[in-house]
Amino acid sequence: MALDFLLVDDDQAFAMVLARSLTRRGFRVECAADGAGALQARDEPPLRILLDLNLEGESGLRLLPALRQCYPHAAVVVLTGYASIATAVEATKLGAVQYLAKPATVDDILAAFQQVMANPELPLAPQPMSLRRVTWEHLQRVLNENDGNISATARAMGMHRRTLQRMLAKRPVKS
């Protein structure tokens, strides 16, 4: 019998609360705080992997191909507090079946694992993104193009590195 969920998140409090909620619903759950813990050999491979995008000192995007290789039959959903279109596209290119922004409920997470096929009936946004959101998306795209290197991204955008760091420390705007 396979493990139902592998939760890969450096926020131990969040991981434990989520693990407890999933266990109450009858799922078998294991937690890993980093890439090494996620990739270590398990008696039973997981059916589902919930991967945090921003692991302390690591990028979940860099970990995703190794997880796909180690657990080829597992469905991977990326969960992040720093959602952007650029990272969502990269996550799906690297093999994630869904991408969720925090905060997400247990029902949202379970629904993400259920809906692995594309949904052409998904409604379009009623209005375009705000200027602040477009700026955030552009910043994320350039950061992704520079493999997460803040100094290279700041040079490419013609801004000071510290200014870019301050912008990245803020949560993205919703719309």
C-alpha positions in Angstrom: 0.0 0.0 0.0 1.4 3.4 -1.0 1.8 6.5 1.1 -1.1 8.9 0.3 0.8 12.3 0.8 4.3 13.6 1.1 4.3 17.2 2.4 7.5 19.1 1.6 7.4 22.4 3.5 10.0 24.1 5.6 7.2 25.7 7.8 6.9 22.8 10.3 3.8 24.3 12.0 2.0 24.6 8.7 3.1 21.1 7.7 2.0 19.5 11.0 -1.5 21.2 10.9 -2.0 20.1 7.3 -0.7 16.6 8.1 -3.1 16.3 11.0 -6.1 17.5 8.9 -5.3 15.0 6.1 -4.8 12.2 8.7 -8.2 13.0 10.2 -9.7 12.5 6.7 -8.1 9.0 6.5 -4.9 9.7 4.5 -1.5 8.4 5.4 0.9 11.4 5.5 4.7 12.0 5.9 6.4 15.3 6.1 9.8 16.5 4.9 11.3 19.9 5.7 13.8 20.1 2.8 14.9 18.5 -0.5 17.1 15.9 1.2 14.3 14.7 3.4 11.9 14.6 0.4 14.3 12.5 -1.7 15.3 10.0 1.0 14.3 6.4 0.4 10.9 5.5 1.6 9.4 2.0 2.2 6.3 3.2 0.2 6.3 5.8 -2.5 3.9 8.6 -2.2 0.8 8.9 -4.5 0.7 12.7 -4.0 3.4 15.3 -3.2 2.6 18.8 -1.9 5.7 20.9 -2.6 6.3 24.4 -1.1 7.9 26.6 -3.8 10.1 28.5 -1.3 12.0 26.1 0.9 14.5 27.6 3.3 17.6 28.1 1.1 16.1 26.0 -1.8 13.8 26.5 -4.6 11.0 24.0 -4.9 11.3 24.4 -8.7 14.8 23.0 -8.6 13.6 20.1 -6.4 10.7 19.3 -8.7 12.6 17.3 -11.4 14.4 15.2 -8.8 11.0 14.4 -7.1 9.5 13.5 -10.5 12.5 11.2 -11.1 12.4 9.6 -7.7 8.6 9.2 -7.6 7.5 9.1 -11.3 3.9 8.0 -10.5 3.2 10.7 -7.9 1.1 13.7 -8.7 2.8 16.9 -7.6 1.0 20.1 -6.5 3.1 23.2 -5.9 1.9 25.4 -3.0 3.4 28.9 -2.4 2.9 32.2 -0.7 4.8 33.9 -3.5 2.6 33.0 -6.5 3.4 34.4 -9.9 2.5 33.4 -13.5 6.2 32.7 -14.3 6.7 30.2 -11.5 3.3 28.6 -12.2 4.3 28.1 -15.8 7.7 26.7 -14.9 6.1 24.4 -12.3 3.8 22.9 -14.8 6.6 22.5 -17.4 8.6 20.6 -14.8 5.8 18.2 -14.1 3.5 19.7 -11.4 -0.2 18.9 -12.0 -1.4 22.1 -10.2 -0.2 25.3 -8.6 -1.9 26.8 -5.5 -1.3 30.1 -3.8 -1.3 30.2 0.1 -3.5 30.3 2.0 -5.2 27.2 0.7 -7.6 25.0 2.6 -7.4 21.2 2.8 -10.4 21.1 0.4 -8.5 23.3 -2.1 -5.5 21.0 -1.9 -7.6 17.9 -2.4 -9.5 19.5 -5.3 -6.1 20.4 -6.9 -5.1 16.8 -6.8 -8.5 15.7 -8.3 -8.4 18.1 -11.2 -5.3 17.0 -13.1 -6.7 17.6 -16.6 -7.0 21.0 -18.2 -10.4 22.8 -17.8 -11.4 24.7 -20.9 -14.5 26.0 -19.1 -12.4 27.9 -16.6 -13.8 31.5 -16.5 -11.6 34.4 -17.6 -10.7 37.1 -15.2 -13.3 39.9 -15.2 -10.6 42.6 -15.4 -6.9 42.9 -16.3 -4.2 42.7 -13.7 -3.3 45.9 -11.8 -0.1 47.8 -12.6 1.4 46.5 -9.3 0.6 42.9 -10.2 2.0 43.3 -13.7 5.2 44.7 -12.1 5.4 41.7 -9.7 4.9 39.3 -12.6 7.6 40.9 -14.7 10.0 40.9 -11.7 9.3 37.2 -11.2 9.8 36.4 -14.9 13.2 38.2 -15.0 14.2 36.5 -11.7 13.3 33.1 -13.1 15.3 33.9 -16.3 18.3 34.6 -14.1 17.9 31.3 -12.1 16.9 33.2 -8.9 20.1 35.3 -8.9 19.1 38.6 -7.3 22.2 40.5 -8.4 21.9 39.4 -12.0 18.1 40.2 -12.0 18.8 43.7 -10.5 21.4 44.4 -13.2 19.0 43.2 -15.9 16.2 45.4 -14.6 18.5 48.4 -14.1 17.8 48.7 -10.4 19.8 48.5 -7.2 20.1 45.0 -5.6 18.7 46.2 -2.2 15.7 47.7 -3.9 14.9 44.5 -5.6 15.4 42.6 -2.3 12.9 44.9 -0.6 10.4 44.3 -3.4 10.8 40.5 -3.2 10.4 40.5 0.6 6.8 41.8 0.2 3.9 39.6 -0.6 2.5 39.8 -4.1 -0.6 41.8 -4.7 -3.7 39.7 -5.5 -5.0 41.4 -8.6 
